[in-house]
Amino acid sequence: MTALNEIESHIPALRRYAHALMRDLDAGDDLVQDCLERAVAALPSRRPDGSLKAWLFRILINRHRDILRRTARAGHLVAIENLPVEPATPAGQDGHMALRETEAAIARLPDDQRRALLLVALEGASFDEAAAALEIPKGTFMSRLARARAALRTMTGRADSVRRKTHE
């Protein structure tokens, strides 16, 4: 398999992760496009012994950080026609509310914790793969993931139910 074919095989995972990071399909696709352009341009200088998937995710994450720095200065405006439309038939009320609550809680996580959580929860990356993609030691990754999970439990009111179950 050529390097370009292997890169192409990772595009669906890159898109899922970018959409979750950006919380916008078009912006996520733009992020993936930028990531792929940079990856193809840097392919000759890539170390062949490392994981291609981790390398691609590292490029995507670094581009996301650049975008956050740039938009933090510029502000964030969304045209009213680009706001998400609610479905005509809502899902079950409890499930729908829990999903919205969890989505909002994930959005409030610090960027480093959200990146760690999404790599594992959304992409199914192993802890080693995720740590490599984020360019941090595995212990640091595990700490960020644990803090993200604890914060989610607190923000969604599930910390008490976890404590009750462990004491029963």
C-alpha positions in Angstrom: 0.0 0.0 0.0 1.4 3.4 -0.9 1.7 6.2 1.6 -1.1 8.2 -0.2 -3.4 5.2 -0.1 -2.7 4.7 3.6 -3.4 8.4 4.2 -6.6 8.0 2.3 -7.7 5.1 4.6 -7.5 7.4 7.6 -9.7 10.2 6.2 -13.0 9.0 7.8 -11.4 8.9 11.2 -9.8 12.4 10.7 -13.2 13.8 9.6 -15.0 12.3 12.7 -12.4 13.8 15.0 -12.3 17.2 13.2 -16.1 17.5 13.2 -16.2 16.8 17.0 -13.4 19.2 17.7 -14.8 22.0 15.5 -18.5 21.3 16.3 -19.2 22.3 12.7 -19.2 20.0 9.6 -17.9 22.5 7.2 -15.2 23.8 9.5 -14.2 20.2 10.3 -13.9 19.4 6.6 -11.8 22.5 6.1 -9.6 21.4 9.0 -9.2 17.9 7.4 -8.4 19.4 4.0 -5.7 21.6 5.6 -4.3 18.6 7.5 -4.1 16.5 4.3 -2.5 19.3 2.3 0.2 19.6 5.0 0.6 15.9 5.3 1.1 15.4 1.6 3.6 18.3 1.5 5.5 16.9 4.5 5.4 13.2 3.4 9.0 13.1 2.1 10.3 14.4 5.4 8.2 12.0 7.6 10.0 9.4 9.7 9.0 6.0 8.3 9.3 4.3 11.7 6.4 6.2 13.3 2.7 5.6 13.1 1.1 7.3 10.1 -2.2 7.6 11.9 -0.6 9.3 15.0 1.3 11.6 12.6 -1.9 12.6 10.8 -3.8 13.2 14.0 -0.8 15.3 15.3 -1.0 17.5 12.2 -4.8 17.9 12.6 -4.5 18.7 16.3 -1.8 21.3 15.7 -3.9 22.9 13.0 -6.8 23.0 15.4 -4.7 24.7 18.0 -3.6 27.3 15.4 -7.3 27.9 14.5 -8.2 28.3 18.2 -5.5 30.9 18.7 -6.5 32.8 15.6 -10.3 32.7 16.4 -9.7 33.7 20.1 -8.4 37.0 18.8 -11.0 37.4 16.1 -14.1 36.3 18.0 -16.7 33.8 16.8 -19.7 34.8 14.7 -22.1 32.4 13.1 -24.6 33.5 10.5 -28.1 32.8 11.5 -28.7 30.6 8.5 -25.8 28.4 9.6 -27.3 27.6 13.0 -28.3 24.0 13.4 -31.9 23.2 12.9 -33.8 21.0 15.4 -35.2 17.8 13.9 -38.9 17.8 13.2 -39.5 14.8 15.4 -37.4 15.0 18.6 -35.9 11.9 20.1 -37.1 10.5 23.3 -37.1 13.4 25.8 -34.8 11.9 28.4 -32.3 10.5 26.0 -32.3 13.7 24.0 -31.7 15.9 27.1 -28.9 13.6 28.3 -27.2 13.7 24.9 -27.5 17.6 24.8 -26.2 17.8 28.4 -23.2 15.6 27.6 -22.5 17.4 24.4 -22.5 20.8 26.2 -20.4 19.4 29.0 -17.8 18.1 26.5 -17.8 21.5 24.8 -17.0 23.1 28.2 -14.0 20.9 28.9 -10.5 22.5 28.5 -9.1 21.9 25.1 -6.4 19.5 26.2 -8.9 17.3 28.1 -11.5 17.4 25.2 -8.9 16.3 22.7 -7.8 13.4 24.9 -11.4 12.3 25.5 -12.5 12.5 21.9 -9.5 10.5 20.7 -10.5 7.6 22.9 -14.3 7.9 23.0 -15.0 8.9 19.4 -12.0 7.4 17.5 -11.4 4.4 19.7 -7.7 5.2 19.8 -5.7 3.2 22.3 -4.1 5.1 25.1 -0.7 4.7 23.4 -2.0 6.0 20.0 -3.8 8.9 21.6 -0.7 9.9 23.6 1.4 9.7 20.5 -1.1 11.8 18.5 -1.1 14.5 21.2 2.7 14.3 21.6 2.5 13.8 25.4 3.7 11.0 27.7 1.2 8.3 28.3 0.9 9.2 32.0 0.1 12.8 31.1 -2.6 11.5 28.7 -4.1 9.2 31.3 -4.3 12.1 33.7 -6.0 14.4 31.2 -8.5 11.6 30.3 -9.2 10.9 34.0 -9.8 14.6 34.7 -12.0 14.9 31.6 -14.1 11.9 32.7 -14.4 13.3 36.2 -15.4 16.7 35.0 -18.0 15.2 32.7 -19.5 13.2 35.6 -19.6 16.4 37.8 -21.1 18.6 35.0 -23.8 16.1 34.2 -24.6 15.3 37.8 -23.5 11.7 37.5 -20.7 11.9 40.1 -23.1 11.3 42.9 -24.6 8.1 41.3 -21.0 6.8 40.8 -20.2 7.4 44.4 -23.5 5.7 45.6 -22.7 2.6 43.5 -19.2 2.3 44.9 -20.5 2.5 48.5 -23.3 0.0 48.1 
